[in-house]
């Protein structure tokens, strides 16, 4: 259910999977390009870990149909989806904050 821009009132629309696929095509291409660029800039010692363990998708984008397949095909690397992709980053960040003193030497500051 959405809002009709022409009529300004709520309206129900039906869209099919091809329309969704078309709408997501450019953003998915951007994601694939960004992942490839990140992999190209990854130091060799991390690249070997990624090649062995693969990529784990998190967040809402991980739930897009076939996102794991698209990245697996584009990179040639194993790709999996986190058990709880919508909240796992928040939980991991919370754990890192709880262990901050122990982790401070391995955390990287962006500033």
Biopython code that builds the backbone (N, CA, C, O; Angstrom):
import numpy as np
from Bio.PDB.StructureBuilder import StructureBuilder

atoms = [
    (1, "UNK", "N", (0.853, -1.172, 0.000)),
    (1, "UNK", "CA", (0.000, 0.000, 0.000)),
    (1, "UNK", "C", (0.897, 1.232, 0.000)),
    (1, "UNK", "O", (1.862, 1.310, 0.761)),
    (2, "UNK", "N", (0.577, 2.172, -0.840)),
    (2, "UNK", "CA", (1.345, 3.408, -0.938)),
    (2, "UNK", "C", (0.431, 4.588, -1.188)),
    (2, "UNK", "O", (-0.790, 4.491, -1.065)),
    (3, "UNK", "N", (1.036, 5.690, -1.538)),
    (3, "UNK", "CA", (0.260, 6.905, -1.789)),
    (3, "UNK", "C", (0.349, 7.249, -3.268)),
    (3, "UNK", "O", (1.441, 7.333, -3.829)),
    (4, "UNK", "N", (-0.794, 7.446, -3.891)),
    (4, "UNK", "CA", (-0.841, 7.852, -5.292)),
    (4, "UNK", "C", (-0.418, 9.312, -5.386)),
    (4, "UNK", "O", (-1.072, 10.185, -4.817)),
    (5, "UNK", "N", (0.660, 9.578, -6.094)),
    (5, "UNK", "CA", (1.128, 10.952, -6.248)),
    (5, "UNK", "C", (0.156, 11.768, -7.094)),
    (5, "UNK", "O", (0.009, 12.972, -6.882)),
    (6, "UNK", "N", (-0.503, 11.125, -8.044)),
    (6, "UNK", "CA", (-1.446, 11.830, -8.915)),
    (6, "UNK", "C", (-2.711, 12.233, -8.162)),
    (6, "UNK", "O", (-3.228, 13.335, -8.343)),
    (7, "UNK", "N", (-3.199, 11.334, -7.321)),
    (7, "UNK", "CA", (-4.460, 11.575, -6.626)),
    (7, "UNK", "C", (-4.270, 12.033, -5.179)),
    (7, "UNK", "O", (-5.197, 12.576, -4.576)),
    (8, "UNK", "N", (-3.089, 11.821, -4.623)),
    (8, "UNK", "CA", (-2.807, 12.250, -3.264)),
    (8, "UNK", "C", (-3.490, 11.450, -2.179)),
    (8, "UNK", "O", (-3.609, 11.917, -1.046)),
    (9, "UNK", "N", (-3.937, 10.260, -2.505)),
    (9, "UNK", "CA", (-4.629, 9.420, -1.526)),
    (9, "UNK", "C", (-3.964, 8.048, -1.477)),
    (9, "UNK", "O", (-3.292, 7.648, -2.428)),
    (10, "UNK", "N", (-4.152, 7.320, -0.360)),
    (10, "UNK", "CA", (-3.601, 5.963, -0.288)),
    (10, "UNK", "C", (-4.168, 5.080, -1.396)),
    (10, "UNK", "O", (-5.343, 5.176, -1.752)),
    (11, "UNK", "N", (-3.312, 4.225, -1.926)),
    (11, "UNK", "CA", (-3.725, 3.346, -3.016)),
    (11, "UNK", "C", (-2.908, 2.062, -2.941)),
    (11, "UNK", "O", (-1.743, 2.080, -2.543)),
    (12, "UNK", "N", (-3.520, 0.961, -3.323)),
    (12, "UNK", "CA", (-2.825, -0.322, -3.364)),
    (12, "UNK", "C", (-2.281, -0.548, -4.769)),
    (12, "UNK", "O", (-2.993, -0.384, -5.760)),
    (13, "UNK", "N", (-1.003, -0.929, -4.837)),
    (13, "UNK", "CA", (-0.351, -1.210, -6.110)),
    (13, "UNK", "C", (0.129, -2.651, -6.103)),
    (13, "UNK", "O", (0.514, -3.179, -5.060)),
    (14, "UNK", "N", (0.107, -3.275, -7.246)),
    (14, "UNK", "CA", (0.667, -4.609, -7.396)),
    (14, "UNK", "C", (1.857, -4.508, -8.338)),
    (14, "UNK", "O", (1.744, -4.005, -9.456)),
    (15, "UNK", "N", (3.003, -4.997, -7.866)),
    (15, "UNK", "CA", (4.188, -5.021, -8.718)),
    (15, "UNK", "C", (4.705, -6.447, -8.765)),
    (15, "UNK", "O", (4.519, -7.222, -7.827)),
    (16, "UNK", "N", (5.355, -6.781, -9.867)),
    (16, "UNK", "CA", (5.857, -8.146, -10.014)),
    (16, "UNK", "C", (7.368, -8.184, -9.784)),
    (16, "UNK", "O", (8.016, -7.146, -9.645)),
    (17, "UNK", "N", (7.910, -9.388, -9.745)),
    (17, "UNK", "CA", (9.327, -9.556, -9.428)),
    (17, "UNK", "C", (10.226, -8.930, -10.488)),
    (17, "UNK", "O", (11.317, -8.463, -10.161)),
    (18, "UNK", "N", (9.798, -8.907, -11.749)),
    (18, "UNK", "CA", (10.614, -8.271, -12.794)),
    (18, "UNK", "C", (10.741, -6.767, -12.550)),
    (18, "UNK", "O", (11.801, -6.185, -12.781)),
    (19, "UNK", "N", (9.662, -6.140, -12.084)),
    (19, "UNK", "CA", (9.711, -4.706, -11.799)),
    (19, "UNK", "C", (10.643, -4.416, -10.623)),
    (19, "UNK", "O", (11.386, -3.434, -10.634)),
    (20, "UNK", "N", (10.596, -5.267, -9.628)),
    (20, "UNK", "CA", (11.496, -5.106, -8.481)),
    (20, "UNK", "C", (12.937, -5.315, -8.921)),
    (20, "UNK", "O", (13.824, -4.550, -8.542)),
    (21, "UNK", "N", (13.169, -6.345, -9.715)),
    (21, "UNK", "CA", (14.515, -6.629, -10.206)),
    (21, "UNK", "C", (15.058, -5.451, -11.011)),
    (21, "UNK", "O", (16.220, -5.077, -10.858)),
    (22, "UNK", "N", (14.228, -4.870, -11.862)),
    (22, "UNK", "CA", (14.649, -3.724, -12.668)),
    (22, "UNK", "C", (14.984, -2.530, -11.776)),
    (22, "UNK", "O", (15.979, -1.842, -12.005)),
    (23, "UNK", "N", (14.161, -2.284, -10.763)),
    (23, "UNK", "CA", (14.388, -1.153, -9.862)),
    (23, "UNK", "C", (15.667, -1.322, -9.047)),
    (23, "UNK", "O", (16.320, -0.335, -8.708)),
    (24, "UNK", "N", (16.028, -2.556, -8.731)),
    (24, "UNK", "CA", (17.210, -2.815, -7.902)),
    (24, "UNK", "C", (18.483, -3.043, -8.704)),
    (24, "UNK", "O", (19.565, -3.145, -8.124)),
    (25, "UNK", "N", (18.376, -3.125, -10.010)),
    (25, "UNK", "CA", (19.517, -3.454, -10.854)),
    (25, "UNK", "C", (20.698, -2.501, -10.651)),
    (25, "UNK", "O", (21.816, -2.953, -10.404)),
    (26, "UNK", "N", (20.467, -1.201, -10.752)),
    (26, "UNK", "CA", (21.561, -0.240, -10.589)),
    (26, "UNK", "C", (22.139, -0.246, -9.174)),
    (26, "UNK", "O", (23.360, -0.282, -9.024)),
    (27, "UNK", "N", (21.302, -0.212, -8.127)),
    (27, "UNK", "CA", (21.886, -0.276, -6.777)),
    (27, "UNK", "C", (22.694, -1.556, -6.535)),
    (27, "UNK", "O", (23.743, -1.505, -5.893)),
    (28, "UNK", "N", (22.222, -2.697, -7.039)),
    (28, "UNK", "CA", (22.969, -3.948, -6.860)),
    (28, "UNK", "C", (24.292, -3.904, -7.606)),
    (28, "UNK", "O", (25.304, -4.396, -7.107)),
    (29, "UNK", "N", (24.294, -3.318, -8.797)),
    (29, "UNK", "CA", (25.547, -3.170, -9.543)),
    (29, "UNK", "C", (26.533, -2.319, -8.754)),
    (29, "UNK", "O", (27.731, -2.599, -8.738)),
    (30, "UNK", "N", (26.021, -1.274, -8.098)),
    (30, "UNK", "CA", (26.876, -0.433, -7.267)),
    (30, "UNK", "C", (27.454, -1.190, -6.087)),
    (30, "UNK", "O", (28.618, -1.002, -5.735)),
    (31, "UNK", "N", (26.650, -2.041, -5.475)),
    (31, "UNK", "CA", (27.124, -2.857, -4.352)),
    (31, "UNK", "C", (28.216, -3.812, -4.820)),
    (31, "UNK", "O", (29.252, -3.947, -4.168)),
    (32, "UNK", "N", (27.983, -4.470, -5.945)),
    (32, "UNK", "CA", (28.979, -5.405, -6.489)),
    (32, "UNK", "C", (30.280, -4.666, -6.794)),
    (32, "UNK", "O", (31.360, -5.161, -6.469)),
    (33, "UNK", "N", (30.190, -3.497, -7.409)),
    (33, "UNK", "CA", (31.392, -2.709, -7.718)),
    (33, "UNK", "C", (32.133, -2.307, -6.449)),
    (33, "UNK", "O", (33.362, -2.359, -6.403)),
    (34, "UNK", "N", (31.394, -1.908, -5.424)),
    (34, "UNK", "CA", (32.018, -1.506, -4.161)),
    (34, "UNK", "C", (32.713, -2.684, -3.486)),
    (34, "UNK", "O", (33.807, -2.531, -2.942)),
    (35, "UNK", "N", (32.089, -3.850, -3.517)),
    (35, "UNK", "CA", (32.704, -5.045, -2.924)),
    (35, "UNK", "C", (33.983, -5.400, -3.677)),
    (35, "UNK", "O", (35.005, -5.698, -3.059)),
    (36, "UNK", "N", (33.930, -5.370, -5.007)),
    (36, "UNK", "CA", (35.129, -5.679, -5.799)),
    (36, "UNK", "C", (36.246, -4.681, -5.514)),
    (36, "UNK", "O", (37.405, -5.071, -5.371)),
    (37, "UNK", "N", (35.905, -3.394, -5.429)),
    (37, "UNK", "CA", (36.913, -2.368, -5.141)),
    (37, "UNK", "C", (37.531, -2.594, -3.763)),
    (37, "UNK", "O", (38.744, -2.468, -3.598)),
    (38, "UNK", "N", (36.704, -2.927, -2.777)),
    (38, "UNK", "CA", (37.219, -3.193, -1.428)),
    (38, "UNK", "C", (38.145, -4.403, -1.434)),
    (38, "UNK", "O", (39.186, -4.395, -0.777)),
    (39, "UNK", "N", (37.769, -5.438, -2.169)),
    (39, "UNK", "CA", (38.609, -6.640, -2.236)),
    (39, "UNK", "C", (39.947, -6.341, -2.909)),
    (39, "UNK", "O", (40.976, -6.883, -2.506)),
    (40, "UNK", "N", (39.940, -5.489, -3.924)),
    (40, "UNK", "CA", (41.186, -5.135, -4.611)),
    (40, "UNK", "C", (42.141, -4.371, -3.699)),
    (40, "UNK", "O", (43.357, -4.445, -3.877)),
    (41, "UNK", "N", (41.605, -3.643, -2.731)),
    (41, "UNK", "CA", (42.432, -2.844, -1.829)),
    (41, "UNK", "C", (42.752, -3.569, -0.519)),
    (41, "UNK", "O", (43.416, -3.015, 0.356)),
    (42, "UNK", "N", (42.283, -4.789, -0.393)),
    (42, "UNK", "CA", (42.484, -5.546, 0.839)),
    (42, "UNK", "C", (43.911, -6.086, 0.900)),
    (42, "UNK", "O", (44.390, -6.661, -0.078)),
    (43, "UNK", "N", (44.596, -5.912, 2.027)),
    (43, "UNK", "CA", (45.953, -6.447, 2.173)),
    (43, "UNK", "C", (45.963, -7.971, 2.024)),
    (43, "UNK", "O", (44.984, -8.638, 2.358)),
    (44, "UNK", "N", (47.072, -8.516, 1.523)),
    (44, "UNK", "CA", (47.152, -9.960, 1.264)),
    (44, "UNK", "C", (46.816, -10.838, 2.463)),
    (44, "UNK", "O", (46.179, -11.879, 2.301)),
    (45, "UNK", "N", (47.234, -10.435, 3.672)),
    (45, "UNK", "CA", (46.964, -11.284, 4.840)),
    (45, "UNK", "C", (45.467, -11.379, 5.134)),
    (45, "UNK", "O", (45.005, -12.400, 5.645)),
    (46, "UNK", "N", (44.705, -10.333, 4.818)),
    (46, "UNK", "CA", (43.254, -10.398, 4.985)),
    (46, "UNK", "C", (42.594, -11.095, 3.799)),
    (46, "UNK", "O", (41.587, -11.784, 3.958)),
    (47, "UNK", "N", (43.162, -10.913, 2.620)),
    (47, "UNK", "CA", (42.612, -11.559, 1.424)),
    (47, "UNK", "C", (42.588, -13.070, 1.567)),
    (47, "UNK", "O", (41.638, -13.726, 1.139)),
    (48, "UNK", "N", (43.635, -13.623, 2.171)),
    (48, "UNK", "CA", (43.670, -15.078, 2.339)),
    (48, "UNK", "C", (42.578, -15.538, 3.301)),
    (48, "UNK", "O", (41.980, -16.594, 3.099)),
    (49, "UNK", "N", (42.314, -14.750, 4.348)),
    (49, "UNK", "CA", (41.213, -15.081, 5.267)),
    (49, "UNK", "C", (39.868, -15.024, 4.549)),
    (49, "UNK", "O", (39.020, -15.897, 4.735)),
    (50, "UNK", "N", (39.677, -13.993, 3.730)),
    (50, "UNK", "CA", (38.415, -13.851, 2.998)),
    (50, "UNK", "C", (38.250, -14.991, 2.000)),
    (50, "UNK", "O", (37.156, -15.537, 1.853)),
    (51, "UNK", "N", (39.328, -15.347, 1.318)),
    (51, "UNK", "CA", (39.254, -16.446, 0.352)),
    (51, "UNK", "C", (38.886, -17.755, 1.042)),
    (51, "UNK", "O", (38.160, -18.578, 0.484)),
    (52, "UNK", "N", (39.392, -17.942, 2.260)),
    (52, "UNK", "CA", (39.126, -19.174, 3.002)),
    (52, "UNK", "C", (37.745, -19.168, 3.662)),
    (52, "UNK", "O", (37.006, -20.149, 3.581)),
    (53, "UNK", "N", (37.413, -18.068, 4.306)),
    (53, "UNK", "CA", (36.170, -18.001, 5.090)),
    (53, "UNK", "C", (34.999, -17.391, 4.338)),
    (53, "UNK", "O", (33.842, -17.643, 4.676)),
    (54, "UNK", "N", (35.291, -16.591, 3.322)),
    (54, "UNK", "CA", (34.240, -15.988, 2.516)),
    (54, "UNK", "C", (33.727, -14.674, 3.067)),
    (54, "UNK", "O", (34.272, -14.115, 4.019)),
    (55, "UNK", "N", (32.672, -14.200, 2.447)),
    (55, "UNK", "CA", (32.019, -12.940, 2.789)),
    (55, "UNK", "C", (30.731, -13.268, 3.528)),
    (55, "UNK", "O", (29.994, -14.167, 3.124)),
    (56, "UNK", "N", (30.455, -12.543, 4.608)),
    (56, "UNK", "CA", (29.200, -12.714, 5.342)),
    (56, "UNK", "C", (28.380, -11.445, 5.155)),
    (56, "UNK", "O", (28.830, -10.353, 5.500)),
    (57, "UNK", "N", (27.190, -11.588, 4.613)),
    (57, "UNK", "CA", (26.310, -10.449, 4.373)),
    (57, "UNK", "C", (25.509, -10.125, 5.623)),
    (57, "UNK", "O", (24.982, -11.018, 6.287)),
    (58, "UNK", "N", (25.422, -8.828, 5.939)),
    (58, "UNK", "CA", (24.642, -8.363, 7.081)),
    (58, "UNK", "C", (23.739, -7.225, 6.636)),
    (58, "UNK", "O", (23.898, -6.688, 5.540)),
    (59, "UNK", "N", (22.797, -6.861, 7.485)),
    (59, "UNK", "CA", (21.902, -5.752, 7.181)),
    (59, "UNK", "C", (20.754, -6.167, 6.278)),
    (59, "UNK", "O", (20.655, -7.321, 5.860)),
    (60, "UNK", "N", (19.898, -5.216, 5.989)),
    (60, "UNK", "CA", (18.724, -5.489, 5.169)),
    (60, "UNK", "C", (19.061, -5.946, 3.766)),
    (60, "UNK", "O", (18.326, -6.740, 3.179)),
    (61, "UNK", "N", (20.168, -5.455, 3.219)),
    (61, "UNK", "CA", (20.572, -5.865, 1.872)),
    (61, "UNK", "C", (20.853, -7.352, 1.770)),
    (61, "UNK", "O", (20.721, -7.945, 0.699)),
    (62, "UNK", "N", (21.242, -7.954, 2.886)),
    (62, "UNK", "CA", (21.498, -9.395, 2.897)),
    (62, "UNK", "C", (20.231, -10.186, 2.613)),
    (62, "UNK", "O", (20.290, -11.326, 2.153)),
    (63, "UNK", "N", (19.083, -9.571, 2.891)),
    (63, "UNK", "CA", (17.804, -10.259, 2.710)),
    (63, "UNK", "C", (17.237, -10.114, 1.302)),
    (63, "UNK", "O", (16.202, -10.701, 0.985)),
    (64, "UNK", "N", (17.909, -9.338, 0.458)),
    (64, "UNK", "CA", (17.459, -9.239, -0.928)),
    (64, "UNK", "C", (17.643, -10.594, -1.596)),
    (64, "UNK", "O", (18.700, -11.213, -1.473)),
    (65, "UNK", "N", (16.636, -11.045, -2.288)),
    (65, "UNK", "CA", (16.690, -12.358, -2.924)),
    (65, "UNK", "C", (17.896, -12.519, -3.826)),
    (65, "UNK", "O", (18.149, -11.678, -4.689)),
    (66, "UNK", "N", (18.628, -13.577, -3.633)),
    (66, "UNK", "CA", (19.789, -13.954, -4.441)),
    (66, "UNK", "C", (21.001, -13.036, -4.283)),
    (66, "UNK", "O", (21.933, -13.122, -5.083)),
    (67, "UNK", "N", (21.016, -12.169, -3.282)),
    (67, "UNK", "CA", (22.169, -11.292, -3.094)),
    (67, "UNK", "C", (23.434, -12.104, -2.859)),
    (67, "UNK", "O", (24.495, -11.757, -3.378)),
    (68, "UNK", "N", (23.339, -13.174, -2.090)),
    (68, "UNK", "CA", (24.505, -14.025, -1.858)),
    (68, "UNK", "C", (24.983, -14.651, -3.160)),
    (68, "UNK", "O", (26.186, -14.725, -3.410)),
    (69, "UNK", "N", (24.050, -15.101, -3.990)),
    (69, "UNK", "CA", (24.409, -15.700, -5.283)),
    (69, "UNK", "C", (25.081, -14.666, -6.184)),
    (69, "UNK", "O", (26.097, -14.958, -6.814)),
    (70, "UNK", "N", (24.519, -13.461, -6.247)),
    (70, "UNK", "CA", (25.072, -12.408, -7.112)),
    (70, "UNK", "C", (26.516, -12.116, -6.727)),
    (70, "UNK", "O", (27.386, -12.045, -7.595)),
    (71, "UNK", "N", (26.779, -11.945, -5.426)),
    (71, "UNK", "CA", (28.147, -11.651, -4.993)),
    (71, "UNK", "C", (29.071, -12.851, -5.154)),
    (71, "UNK", "O", (30.242, -12.684, -5.496)),
    (72, "UNK", "N", (28.569, -14.044, -4.916)),
    (72, "UNK", "CA", (29.378, -15.251, -5.112)),
    (72, "UNK", "C", (29.805, -15.356, -6.572)),
    (72, "UNK", "O", (30.963, -15.645, -6.873)),
    (73, "UNK", "N", (28.859, -15.117, -7.469)),
    (73, "UNK", "CA", (29.138, -15.194, -8.906)),
    (73, "UNK", "C", (30.114, -14.089, -9.335)),
    (73, "UNK", "O", (31.011, -14.333, -10.141)),
    (74, "UNK", "N", (29.938, -12.876, -8.798)),
    (74, "UNK", "CA", (30.766, -11.741, -9.199)),
    (74, "UNK", "C", (32.189, -11.818, -8.658)),
    (74, "UNK", "O", (33.125, -11.347, -9.306)),
    (75, "UNK", "N", (32.361, -12.412, -7.470)),
    (75, "UNK", "CA", (33.681, -12.422, -6.829)),
    (75, "UNK", "C", (34.388, -13.767, -6.888)),
    (75, "UNK", "O", (35.610, -13.835, -6.755)),
    (76, "UNK", "N", (33.627, -14.832, -7.086)),
    (76, "UNK", "CA", (34.218, -16.162, -7.036)),
    (76, "UNK", "C", (34.532, -16.616, -5.617)),
    (76, "UNK", "O", (35.234, -17.609, -5.424)),
    (77, "UNK", "N", (34.021, -15.901, -4.625)),
    (77, "UNK", "CA", (34.278, -16.225, -3.221)),
    (77, "UNK", "C", (33.042, -16.827, -2.572)),
    (77, "UNK", "O", (31.924, -16.600, -3.034)),
    (78, "UNK", "N", (33.236, -17.597, -1.500)),
    (78, "UNK", "CA", (32.068, -18.078, -0.761)),
    (78, "UNK", "C", (31.338, -16.895, -0.124)),
    (78, "UNK", "O", (31.972, -15.987, 0.413)),
    (79, "UNK", "N", (30.026, -16.908, -0.184)),
    (79, "UNK", "CA", (29.215, -15.834, 0.403)),
    (79, "UNK", "C", (28.085, -16.471, 1.199)),
    (79, "UNK", "O", (27.391, -17.363, 0.711)),
    (80, "UNK", "N", (27.909, -16.003, 2.428)),
    (80, "UNK", "CA", (26.818, -16.505, 3.260)),
    (80, "UNK", "C", (26.076, -15.322, 3.879)),
    (80, "UNK", "O", (26.552, -14.187, 3.850)),
    (81, "UNK", "N", (24.917, -15.607, 4.432)),
    (81, "UNK", "CA", (24.105, -14.586, 5.085)),
    (81, "UNK", "C", (24.173, -14.828, 6.589)),
    (81, "UNK", "O", (24.008, -15.958, 7.047)),
    (82, "UNK", "N", (24.417, -13.770, 7.353)),
    (82, "UNK", "CA", (24.480, -13.881, 8.812)),
    (82, "UNK", "C", (23.180, -14.463, 9.348)),
    (82, "UNK", "O", (22.117, -14.284, 8.753)),
    (83, "UNK", "N", (23.273, -15.160, 10.475)),
    (83, "UNK", "CA", (22.087, -15.776, 11.076)),
    (83, "UNK", "C", (20.983, -14.761, 11.348)),
    (83, "UNK", "O", (19.809, -15.052, 11.119)),
    (84, "UNK", "N", (21.336, -13.596, 11.826)),
    (84, "UNK", "CA", (20.351, -12.553, 12.121)),
    (84, "UNK", "C", (20.844, -11.256, 11.484)),
    (84, "UNK", "O", (21.312, -10.360, 12.187)),
    (85, "UNK", "N", (20.743, -11.149, 10.156)),
    (85, "UNK", "CA", (21.388, -10.041, 9.455)),
    (85, "UNK", "C", (20.915, -8.648, 9.862)),
    (85, "UNK", "O", (21.672, -7.685, 9.743)),
    (86, "UNK", "N", (19.687, -8.527, 10.336)),
    (86, "UNK", "CA", (19.176, -7.197, 10.675)),
    (86, "UNK", "C", (19.739, -6.645, 11.978)),
    (86, "UNK", "O", (19.814, -5.428, 12.148)),
    (87, "UNK", "N", (20.134, -7.516, 12.901)),
    (87, "UNK", "CA", (20.600, -7.015, 14.199)),
    (87, "UNK", "C", (22.005, -7.471, 14.584)),
    (87, "UNK", "O", (22.515, -7.045, 15.621)),
    (88, "UNK", "N", (22.639, -8.312, 13.793)),
    (88, "UNK", "CA", (23.936, -8.862, 14.206)),
    (88, "UNK", "C", (25.017, -7.792, 14.347)),
    (88, "UNK", "O", (25.881, -7.916, 15.215)),
    (89, "UNK", "N", (24.995, -6.750, 13.525)),
    (89, "UNK", "CA", (26.009, -5.701, 13.633)),
    (89, "UNK", "C", (25.838, -4.932, 14.941)),
    (89, "UNK", "O", (26.820, -4.596, 15.602)),
    (90, "UNK", "N", (24.604, -4.659, 15.308)),
    (90, "UNK", "CA", (24.341, -3.965, 16.572)),
    (90, "UNK", "C", (24.817, -4.812, 17.748)),
    (90, "UNK", "O", (25.446, -4.297, 18.672)),
    (91, "UNK", "N", (24.520, -6.098, 17.713)),
    (91, "UNK", "CA", (24.952, -6.982, 18.801)),
    (91, "UNK", "C", (26.478, -7.067, 18.860)),
    (91, "UNK", "O", (27.063, -7.040, 19.943)),
    (92, "UNK", "N", (27.116, -7.167, 17.701)),
    (92, "UNK", "CA", (28.575, -7.225, 17.667)),
    (92, "UNK", "C", (29.220, -5.941, 18.158)),
    (92, "UNK", "O", (30.233, -5.977, 18.857)),
    (93, "UNK", "N", (28.634, -4.809, 17.795)),
    (93, "UNK", "CA", (29.143, -3.523, 18.271)),
    (93, "UNK", "C", (28.999, -3.420, 19.785)),
    (93, "UNK", "O", (29.894, -2.927, 20.470)),
    (94, "UNK", "N", (27.876, -3.886, 20.295)),
    (94, "UNK", "CA", (27.670, -3.894, 21.747)),
    (94, "UNK", "C", (28.707, -4.740, 22.452)),
    (94, "UNK", "O", (29.233, -4.348, 23.494)),
    (95, "UNK", "N", (29.000, -5.897, 21.889)),
    (95, "UNK", "CA", (30.020, -6.766, 22.495)),
    (95, "UNK", "C", (31.393, -6.113, 22.442)),
    (95, "UNK", "O", (32.170, -6.209, 23.392)),
    (96, "UNK", "N", (31.696, -5.437, 21.309)),
    (96, "UNK", "CA", (32.986, -4.752, 21.193)),
    (96, "UNK", "C", (33.103, -3.641, 22.232)),
    (96, "UNK", "O", (34.172, -3.440, 22.808)),
    (97, "UNK", "N", (32.018, -2.923, 22.473)),
    (97, "UNK", "CA", (32.044, -1.868, 23.492)),
    (97, "UNK", "C", (32.237, -2.449, 24.888)),
    (97, "UNK", "O", (32.935, -1.864, 25.716)),
    (98, "UNK", "N", (31.621, -3.599, 25.148)),
    (98, "UNK", "CA", (31.796, -4.255, 26.445)),
    (98, "UNK", "C", (33.242, -4.695, 26.653)),
    (98, "UNK", "O", (33.740, -4.713, 27.779)),
    (99, "UNK", "N", (33.907, -5.048, 25.558)),
    (99, "UNK", "CA", (35.292, -5.529, 25.613)),
    (99, "UNK", "C", (36.277, -4.467, 25.133)),
    (99, "UNK", "O", (37.387, -4.797, 24.716)),
    (100, "UNK", "N", (35.884, -3.204, 25.187)),
    (100, "UNK", "CA", (36.682, -2.130, 24.593)),
    (100, "UNK", "C", (38.129, -2.116, 25.086)),
    (100, "UNK", "O", (39.052, -1.991, 24.281)),
    (101, "UNK", "N", (38.334, -2.241, 26.380)),
    (101, "UNK", "CA", (39.703, -2.196, 26.917)),
    (101, "UNK", "C", (40.569, -3.291, 26.311)),
    (101, "UNK", "O", (41.742, -3.073, 26.007)),
    (102, "UNK", "N", (39.988, -4.453, 26.141)),
    (102, "UNK", "CA", (40.742, -5.581, 25.589)),
    (102, "UNK", "C", (40.974, -5.417, 24.084)),
    (102, "UNK", "O", (41.981, -5.896, 23.562)),
    (103, "UNK", "N", (40.056, -4.749, 23.384)),
    (103, "UNK", "CA", (40.128, -4.631, 21.930)),
    (103, "UNK", "C", (40.753, -3.334, 21.436)),
    (103, "UNK", "O", (41.001, -3.201, 20.238)),
    (104, "UNK", "N", (41.015, -2.373, 22.317)),
    (104, "UNK", "CA", (41.422, -1.043, 21.868)),
    (104, "UNK", "C", (42.670, -1.048, 20.987)),
    (104, "UNK", "O", (42.823, -0.163, 20.146)),
    (105, "UNK", "N", (43.556, -2.012, 21.156)),
    (105, "UNK", "CA", (44.772, -2.055, 20.347)),
    (105, "UNK", "C", (44.530, -2.557, 18.923)),
    (105, "UNK", "O", (45.370, -2.357, 18.046)),
    (106, "UNK", "N", (43.394, -3.203, 18.690)),
    (106, "UNK", "CA", (43.118, -3.706, 17.338)),
    (106, "UNK", "C", (42.033, -2.911, 16.622)),
    (106, "UNK", "O", (41.810, -3.108, 15.428)),
    (107, "UNK", "N", (41.357, -2.016, 17.338)),
    (107, "UNK", "CA", (40.330, -1.190, 16.713)),
    (107, "UNK", "C", (40.991, -0.066, 15.925)),
    (107, "UNK", "O", (42.021, 0.467, 16.337)),
    (108, "UNK", "N", (40.397, 0.288, 14.798)),
    (108, "UNK", "CA", (40.937, 1.330, 13.932)),
    (108, "UNK", "C", (40.037, 2.551, 14.018)),
    (108, "UNK", "O", (38.817, 2.445, 13.890)),
    (109, "UNK", "N", (40.641, 3.705, 14.234)),
    (109, "UNK", "CA", (39.873, 4.951, 14.287)),
    (109, "UNK", "C", (39.805, 5.570, 12.899)),
    (109, "UNK", "O", (40.786, 5.570, 12.155)),
    (110, "UNK", "N", (38.647, 6.090, 12.566)),
    (110, "UNK", "CA", (38.480, 6.764, 11.275)),
    (110, "UNK", "C", (38.862, 8.242, 11.388)),
    (110, "UNK", "O", (38.824, 8.963, 10.390)),
    (111, "UNK", "N", (39.229, 8.703, 12.587)),
    (111, "UNK", "CA", (39.503, 10.129, 12.797)),
    (111, "UNK", "C", (40.878, 10.357, 13.353)),
    (111, "UNK", "O", (41.267, 11.501, 13.587)),
]
sb = StructureBuilder()
sb.init_structure("model")
sb.init_model(0)
sb.init_chain("A")
sb.init_seg("    ")
for serial, (resi, resn, name, xyz) in enumerate(atoms, 1):
    if name == "N":
        sb.init_residue(resn, " ", resi, " ")
    sb.init_atom(name, np.array(xyz, "f"), 0.0, 1.0, " ", f" {name:<3s}", serial, name[0])
structure = sb.get_structure()
